Amino acid sequence: MKNIILYITIISVFSFNIYSQKARVTAADKKYDSYAYVDAIKTYERVAEKGYKSVDMFKKLGNAYYFNGELDKAVKWYGELFAMATDTDLESEYYYRYAQSLRSISQSDKADEMLQKFIQKSGNDSRGKLFKKDTNYLEAIKANSGRYQVEDAGINSKYSDYGTAIYSNKIVFASARDTGSLGKRRHKWTNQAFTNLYAADLEYNMTPGVPKKFDKNINSKFNEASPVFTADGKTVYFTRNNYLDGKKRKDGNDITLIKIYKASLVNDKWSNITELPFDSDNYSTAHPALSADGKNLYFASDMPGTLGQSDLFKVTISEDGSFGTPLNLGNTINTEGRETFPFVTDENEIYFASDGHPGLGGLDVFMSEINTDGTFSAVQNVGANVNSPKDDFAYLIDTKSRRGFFSSNRDGGKGYDDIYKFLETKRLICEQLMYGEITDLVTKELLADAKISLYNSQFSLINTTYSDDKGNYTFKVECGKTYNVRAEKPEYTAIEQKITIAETNGKTYLPLTLEKSKCKVTIGDDLGKCFGIKMIYFDLDKSNIRKEAALDLEKILDVLNQNPTMKLNIRSHTDSRQTFKYNEALSERRVKSTMGWLIKNGIDSTRLTGRGYGETQLVNKCSDGVKCSEEEHQLNRRSEFIITVL
């Protein structure tokens, strides 16, 4: 890009995303007469303490404490998880959670080791490091290209024209055009006149009319550029060299930097020009942009805390007009290169120029969605025709008409930089609607007011919603993206599920089932349902207790020990394959083995009764001679632990 733009352009940074969201694991405190409450998490913990191991169980235990902010307790169960699991068993997020938990108990060296493994496993995750350049980025840019009709805006001169804003049905922009004055000051680097602000009326389809100088109070003998106006039109923020009240100030290297200034409209005149409180003589701030509600000002800067040559920042604007502390937008947006010229839409999208993200050359225009928690979705190159091998920047779009402007020094222009207008004919983001319902695992009841959280593939929170009175929820999601969905509700165990969205517009159905963390049971209920036990598994045609069966029986044993008056009737069922007599005998042997295991482990035999039902109580049509799938036969192979006394 030309030196004038290098001189006037400064870039800004985000604040780091906070990736872990605490989830509540709330225990029910209401007591019911004639009901027992089974705390599944506590049972898992007691079973694990006895030496039984399961990757799924250790994940549940670690997550239960991690989500609840008890990181010192999470360390124990994540440690067990990592001691048992293989790399293929674990998503990268578990390395991150374990590292965070280890830091809570000052095991920094081991935490660093886990983070290194997290970086290796997660790839381009901004929590670990700045992204690595995607070798296939040109294919992604190509997929985003061809969505614009681009033409000269009709207001360009042979000098530099760039940086647009909309104000009172006018386009306001910066121009170095020479007005004919012999005494016109010129920039010594470029021999260009310093830029002033110009305005032109907008006609049909946002076509600009004849440009005129914007305002003599704002324009000075140095550079003015990149204005943005508040919704009521009474305040303007703009970029200018460090010059106010006839005085030019320099930094320690004798360079006049640039700052953001503010002016107010009083009696139809712009006045009260002041620099913003976070400006400095020692670094630059530039190119302001406002959020749709006017509560946040985005800008570019190389202030302390900048990740690269220049970053994007934001600062809050209070109702009284005061400003908060600038926040760096973070490494989802910012790189070691230059990020500059932000623009924020009323659809919570941020467009900006960068030479650090993969592009076509020079500065390219990129877009990212602003999530409800203030984080950002993955950055996307808007593609050609807006981007070119040269510098492309200062993007502005009206979201209703999909018309707008951008600036470029591409070949074929009239001047140093030129302003182009465009019509976007196809949206950048392919969207889908993710929807589903939340149900109870045992009762199949639809659950209202369940909290559903949507995370990206790096477990950064994107959005949160609650199920309605019919258990339904919806999210807008992007095509082709992988998401993690977490559902939680008091008295239930939180679950996470990964899903990859299709590449085309449409809908994605994702029902979610929650298991009660405290299972309410009474006489006649199947205790096994509290733990999702559908069947005590035995080797084929045998009745000896397998390792997997012992893990489930440990859960039953724990509940019996916690409830010393509880009695059970244990039932075993088979499918219809094999003879009636064989199935009856096999199920009876398995019941005796199950009861024997519990008695051997301390349960009084008077608390247990049992019977093998063979194939006499099928739950579907799959009797002898009926063709059924393996899944249908599986429904009939089941174990039950029916409560007879509490």
N, C-alpha and C positions, 0 to 999 in steps of 0.2 A: 504494500500500500504506500501511497505517497507520503512524503515527510510531513505534510500538513496534517494528515490523519494520524500519523504516528505521534505527532506532537499533541494533538487535541484528544486522541483516544486513550482512555485509561480503563482498566478492567477490574471487575469485582468478584468477591468470593462468598460462598455459603457457609452456614454453620453446620458442623457435622451432624449427620442423622443419629438419632438415638434408636438403636435397633431392637432392644429387648423391651417388650411391653409386659408389665406385671399383670398376671391374671389372678382373680380371686378364687380361692378354694374355701368356700364358706360352709361350715358344718351346721346342720340343722339343730336348732336348740329347742324345738317343740317336742314334747313328749305325748305319746298316745297310749291310752290304756289298751292292753292286750296286744300291743305291737312291740316288736324288737327292732332295733336299728343296727344294721351291720355296716361298719365303716370299712369300705373296701381298701382304701389306701393304707389304713392301719393294719389290716389283715395282710396285705402284700408285704408290708414292712416286717411284720412278725414272721411271715413265711420265709422272707429273704434272710432274716437273722438266723434262721435254722439251717441255712446253707443251700437252699434251693435257688437256682439261678435261671433267669429268663431275660433275654434282651428286651422284650416288650415290657416286662415288669420293671426293670431298672430304668427304662425310659420314662415310664409313668411316675415312678418314685422321684427321679431327678427333676422332672418337669413340674411335679406337684409343688416341690419346695422352691424351685427357680421362679415359677410364675408368682408365687406368693412372697417373693423377696427374701426368702430364708436361704441365702446362698451358702452359708456355712454347712447347712444340712444337705443341700443339693450336691456339695462336693463328694460326700460319701457315696451317694448312689450313682452319680456320674462316674466316679472312680471305679465302682463295680461294673458299670456298663462298659467302660473302655477296657477293663481287664478281660472281659468276656467276649466282646463283639469284634468282628472283623471290619475292615474299612468299608466293605460292601454293605454291612449292616447299618452304617451310620451316615446320615446326611451331614453336610459340612456344618450346619447350624449347631450340632451337638459339640463340635470342637470349640465353637465360639462361646457357647453357654458354659462349658466346662472351664474355659480360660477365665471368663468373668467370675465364675464361682471361686476359682483358685485365687484370684486377686483379692477376693474378700477376706481370705485368711492369710494374706501376705506370702503366698507361695508364688512369687513373681517369676522365678526361673521356670517353673513348670508351666505357669500360665503362658509365658513367652513361647515355650515349646509347643503348646497346643495352638497358639495363634499362628505359628509358622506352618503347622499342619493344616490349619484352617485356610491360610492363604493358598497353599498348594492345592487343596481340595476344592475350594470355592472359585478359584480363578479370579475373574474381574470383580472383586467385591471391594467397595470403597472403604469398608472398615479395616481391611487388611492393608491395602495399598492402592495407589492410583491404578486405573485400569491398564491392561496391556493392550497394545494396538491389535485390533481384529484384522486378521489377514483377509477376511472376506468382506471388509467394509464397503468396497465398491459395489458389491452385489446389493447390499442394503440401500445404498444411495440410489442405485439404478431403480430399485423397486419403488422408491419415493419420488422419482422424477416424472416429468411430463404432466404435472398436475396444475400447471399455471399457464395462463395466457399473459405474456409480458410485453410491454411496449414503453417507449419513451414517454415520460410524464408530460412533456411539452413545456417545461419551465426551465430547462437547462441552458446554461451559458457555456462559453468556451473556458470558463474557470471552474472552480470546485463548487458543486452544489450537492448537499447531502443532508440527511437527518431530518425527518419530517415529524410533525405533530398536527393533530386536528383541533381546531379551536373556532367556535362560532361559525361553523360551516366554511372554514378556511383551512388551507394547508399552510403551515408555518415551517420554514426550513432555513438552513444555514447556506450562505452563498458568499463566495469570494469575488463575485462579478464586480468589474470596475465601473463605477458610475460616471466616469469622465473627469473627475476632479484631478487636476495636475498634482495636487498635494496629497493624493491618496497614499496612505501608509501601506507598505508591503512587507511581507514576512521575508526575512533575510535568507531563510533556508530554501524557499521555493520561488521567490520573486512574485508570489501571488499576493493579492490584496488580503488583508485580514478579513475573516468572515463576519458578516452581520446577519441578523435575522430578517427574512423576507416573508411576505404572506401573499397568498393568491386565493380568490374565491373559488369554491368548489362547485362545479356545475354538474350536469347529468352524468351518472356513472362515475362520480368522483373525478371528473376531468378538471384540472386547475385552469384558472384564467390567467390574466396578466399579473406577474409578481410586482409587489411594491414593498418598500422598506417597512418593517413591522412597527417599530416604535423607537423614537430618538432617545428616550430615557433609558431604554435597555441597551440599545446598540452603543458601543464605545469605540475607541480607536484601536482596540485589540480584538481578539477573537470572541464571538458569541456563537453558540451552537446548541443543538439538541434540547429544545424546550419541551416541557410537558405541563399541561394545564389541569387544574382541579375541575371536578364535574360542574361546579357552579360558575366557572370561568373567572373567578375573582383572584386566583393566585396562580403564578407561573413560577416554575423552577427551570433554571437553564444553566448551561456551562459557559464559563468565561475565564480568560486568563486572570491571574491573581492581581486584579486591578479594581479599586473601589475608591470613590470620592477623589479621583484624580491622582491616586497614589498607586504605584506599581511595586509589588513586593517580590522578593526572590528567596530561594532556599539557600542552604549553606554552600552550594556549588555555583551560585550566581545565576541560577536559572529561574525564570518566571514560570511557575507551574499553573495548573488550572484548578478551578473550584466550582462548586455548585452554589448558585445564588438564588434568592427568592425575591419576588416582587409582588406587590398587591395592586389591584385595580381600584382606584379611588377617583370618583367623579370622571369616569371614562379615561383616566390616565394611569399609566403604570408608574408606581412610586414605591418608596420605602424599600429600596434595594438593599438587601443584607446577605452576607454569606451565612451558610449553615454552620451550626455550632461544632460539627465534627470535621469541618474543613481545617486545613493546616498549610502553613508555608513550606512544610517539609515533605509533603506527598500530595498527589493529585486526587481529586474526586471529579467525576464527570458523568454525563449522559443519564440524567435522572429519568425514572419511569415510576408511575403510580399504580398501585393495585386498584381494582374497580371500585372498592369501597373507600378509597383515599386514606386508608389507615396505615399503609406501608409504602415507603419510598425505596425503590431499587436503584442502584447506581454502580458505576465501575470505579475502581480505585487500586492504587498500589500501596495503600496504608499498611502499617505493621499488622502481621497476621495473614498477609496475602500469600497464597500458595505458589503462584507463578509470577509472570511479568506483570499481570494485572488480573484482578478477580472481580466477581460480582458480589455485592453486599446488599443487605436491606436494613432499614431502620424504621421503627414504629413512629407514627405521628399521633400524638395525644389530642384530645378534643380541645385543649387549651393552646394547641399549636406547638407545644414543646416536642423535642425529639428524644428517643431512647438511645441506646448504645448500638452502633452499627454491628451487624452480625454477618460473618462470612457465609455465603450460601453453601459452602462445602464442596467436597471433591466429586460429587455427582455432576455438578455444573462446572466447577473450576478445575483447571489443569496447570501444568507447569508453564504453559504458554499464555496467550492473551485471550481473555473473555471480556466482552464489551458490548455496548449498545443494547441494554435489556429493554424488552417491551412485554407488558403483562396484560392479558386479555381478561374480559369479564367471564371467561370460561375456565379461569384458573390455569392458563397456560403461560409459560414464559418463553419468549423467543429471544435469542441473543446471538452475537457473532463471536466466533472463536477460531483460532488457528491451532488449538491444542487437541481438539477432537478430530477424528478422521474425517477428512473432507476432500474437496476437489482441488484445493490450492488456495493459498492466502487465507483471508478470513472467509468462512462459510457461515450461513445462518442455520441455527439449530433450534430445536424446540423440546421442552420438557413440561410435563404436567405437574402442577403444584398439588400435592396431596393434602388431605384435610389436616394432617398433623404438621404441615409445614415442610415436609420432606419432598423429594422430587422423584418422578419416574425416570426411567432410562432416557438419556438424551438421544434425539433422533435428528439426523441431517435432513432438512426439508427437501433436498434433492435439486437437480437442475429442473427448471429453467432459472430459478432464483439464484442458485449457486453456480459459480463458474470457476475457471482456473485462476482468476484474479480475486480481488477483495470484494466481498459482498456483505453488507451490514445494514444497520438501521432499519430493520423490518418493522412494519406496522400493518395491522389488518383490522378491518371492521368485521366482527364475527357474524353480523346479520347478513350483509351483502356479500361477504367473502372477498371484498375488494380491499386493496391497500397499496402501500408503497415500500420500496426498499432502495438502497443506494449501492452503487458499484462503480469500480473503475475498469470494468471489462472492456474488451476491444469493441470498437464500433460506436463508442459514445461521443458526445460533443466536447466534453471538457475534461478537467482534471479528475473529477468524480461527477457522476450523474445520478439523477433520481429517476426511477422507473416505476410505473404503476402496473398493477397486476389484477387478474381475476383468478381466484383459486377454484378450479373446476371439480376437484376431488379432495376430500378431507385426508389429512396425513394419517390419522389414526383409524385403523380398522377396529370397530368396536363390537363387542358381544355383550349380551345380558346374561350374567350368571345368576341362576335362581335355584331355589329348592325349598324344602321344608325341614324343620327340626323336629325329631320325634324321640320318644322314650324307647330305649332298647327293648325293655321287657313288655310294657303295656301298649306300645305303638301309639301312645297318646301324642297329639300334636302339642308342641311346647311353645308357648308365647313368651316374649320378653327374654329370650336367649340372646346373649351377646355374640355377634359374629364379626370377626376381625379378618380383614383381607391383607395379606402380606405378599410382597414380591418374592422372587426366587432367592433373594438374599435375606429374607425375613425382615425387611423394612416395612413398617406399617403404612398401608396405603389408605385404608378407609375402615370405618366401623359402623355397624348397624345393629338393629334389634329385630327379632322375629315378631310378626304381627300376631293378632289374636287367633289366627289360623295356622301359626307356626311358619309362615312364609318369610323369605328374605330375598333380596336382590342386590346385585352389584353390577355396575358397568365395568367391563374389563376389556383389555386389548387382545386382538387376535394374535395367535401364535405365542403368547406369553405363558410362562409357568408361574402359578401362584400357590401360596400356602394359605389355607383357610382354617381358622381356629374358631371353634364354637365352645361356649362356656355358659353355665347357669348355676346359681346357688344350689347346693345339694347334689350336683352332678360333677363327674370327672371331665375336665376339659379335654377336647380332642383336636388334633391337627390332621388335615388331609391335603395332599399335594394334587394339583390338577393342571394340565396343559390345555389351553384353549385352542380351538380350531383356527385355521388360517383365514377363514372367510367370515363375513358378517353373519350374525345369527344369534342363537341362544345356546347356553350350556347348562345342563341340569345337574345339580350336585346336592342330593339329599344328605343330611347329616343326622347321625343317631347318637344320642347321649346316654351314657350309663350312669345310674345314680351312684354317687360316692357313698351315700348312706342308704342302704337298701331296706325298705320297709316290708317286713314279712309278717305273716300271721299263720294260724293253723290252716293247713291245706295248701299252702304255697310251696313252690319248689325252691329250696335254698340255693340250688345250683345256678339259678337264673341271676342271682346277685353278682356272680362272677363270670357270667357268660358260659357256664359249663353245660354244654349240650350232650356230651358223652364222655364217660371215662374210657379211655382208649386202651385196648388190649391187643396183643399180637394176634394175627389171624388164627382163628380156631382155638385160641388159648384163653386162659383166665388168670394168668399171673400178672401182677401189677407192673406196668411199664414206668419208666422214669417220668414221662409226661403225665401219666395218670397220677403218680405220687404227688406232683406239684399241685394238681387240682384238689386232690384229697387233703393236702395240707391246709388248703383254704377252708374246707369243710371242718377239718379237725380244729382249726383255730376258732371258728365260730362256736362249735360245741364247747370248747374250753371257756370261751367268754360268756356262754349262756348255759350254766350247768344243769338247768332243769329242762332244756330243750331235748326233744326226742324226735327221731327221724324214721321214716319208712323208706327204705332204699329200693328202687325199682330199676330193672334193666330190661331194655327192649331191643329186639333185632328187626331186620327187614325180613321179607318173605322168601328170600333166596336160601336155599337149603330146605330140608324137610321140616315139617311142623315139630316133630319130636326132637330133632336135633337142635333147632332154635330154642325150644323150651329148656332143654337141658343146658345148653351153652349159657343162656341168660341167667339160669339159676346158679351155675358155677361162678359166674362173674359177680353176682350179688354177694355170694358167700365170700369171695375174695375181697371185695370192697369192704364188707363188714369186718372181715378178719383183720384187714389192715388197720382200720380205725380202732378195733379192740386192742390189737397189738401195741398201738400207740397211745393207750391209756383211757379209751372211752369204755365205760361200763356197758356190758352186753345188753343190760336191761333197757338201755336207751335206744337200742337199734332193733328194728324189724326189717324184713326184706322179702322180696319175691322176684323171680324171673318170669316175665310175661311172654318171652319169645316174640312171636309175630301176631299175638292175639289183639293188640291194641295199635294197629297201624293208624297213622294220622292222615293218610291219603289213600288213593286208589290202588296203590302198588301191591296188590295181593298176587297170589300165584297165577302165572300165565298172562299177567298184564305187563306190557312193555313200558318200562320207565327209565328215566335217565339216572345216572349215578347220583346226581344232586337230589332227586326225588327219593331214592332209596335211603340216602343219608338222613333225611328227615325222620325216618322210622327207627334208625339206630341211635338210641338216646338213653341217657341215664337221668334218673330223677331222685331228688332227696326231699321227700315230702315231709313237712313239719306236722307232727301229730300232737305234740305238747310243747308249750312255750315255758 
